């Protein structure tokens, strides 16, 4: 439920937070891990909160927040968010309320707090968490439909798609912070039907528009999480780009699914927008088709159906090396919406993930899978946008793209807006493609 921290007529003494188009107004307060520009190269990260175009240094600001319990203050001294997430949703809410009061216009601690703000342009950002496990779901019915139409025209979805949220266990070692370059991967590909595989750099490098949810306290091994409780195990959400090598994927995926085509890199935005900040932007779960089978009881709940999704909009931009050299701005190539384009809620993903007894741990990452719409320009990957290369994108400088080229930079942004509330953003996830490394 919404509370006083969501009031749209409350402003901050941080002037940049009050701009109508700010991602980080007082009503948001996303978490991050940052390093000041003057910090030594191997200095540990510091936990911060985004406010306008600034970052509040939380370990230092904790001295101004005497209402916080000692365990929460101690968690703020860590170089990652894992310990803070392990405190659970109530602690995250308590921290949010305390920081909101500190940064609210008219607070008498402003003079003490102002030196604790750093310009975002003058810090570097780390991954928000040490990610122990990463699970990637396949939760967009449109993405499934689009890809089935490309590779299995005329076929219907596999039967399990309407019964459960499909997922696979990814790898966490190559989940990297936004801004780190993505090196074009190598793999085995088949260039013509019936041909022999060849080994070389991927020719069909692709992005995937996703959201990543961060786990809080976790559950004991062997104990499931009920749907009605599942959101308490999610602390916040970040923009995620789960890169793919489509030609490698096409050859290797049968029968166990993708491996090298997905494990080379996933880019994660630095900002963790809490579920409490997203309260004003809740939405009903996408209605199921009239002919869809009934869900198993562990995936069905009236409250989740009524408000288990979030109205998060996502835009994807591409800037080629030539565009950058000519001073041209990135061009938007796709726009998607979580509530419109994803048929399983975050709570259903947690309930399904744990129903067999799998234990989640603080800082684990749960990806939504590619978020795609039905219409041209709403697809969440180059594979869909270009019909597997058959319909190349036209860039403003005359270039075309079937898949991504070296030097291309992809930026995914996300935000929420609704009448009666302040717009909030999830920041951006950006990475540039570097050429494949030599195997000579």
Beta strands, then each sheet from edge to edge (+ up, - down):
strand 1: 31-36
strand 2: 46-51
strand 3: 54-57
strand 4: 117-119
strand 5: 123-125
strand 6: 134-137
strand 7: 167-169
strand 8: 175-177
strand 9: 182-183
strand 10: 186-189
strand 11: 198-201
strand 12: 205-206
strand 13: 209-215
strand 14: 234-241
strand 15: 244-245
strand 16: 266-268
strand 17: 273-274
strand 18: 282-283
strand 19: 309-310
strand 20: 313-319
strand 21: 331-337
strand 22: 365-367
strand 23: 393-394
strand 24: 400-401
strand 25: 409-416
strand 26: 424-434
sheet 1: 4+ 3- 2+ 1- 5+
sheet 2: 7+ 6- 22- 13+ 14- 16+ 8+
sheet 3: 7+ 6- 22- 13+ 14- 17+
sheet 4: 9+ 26+ 25- 20+ 21-
sheet 5: 10+ 11-
sheet 6: 12+ 15-
sheet 7: 18+ 19-
sheet 8: 23+ 24-
end
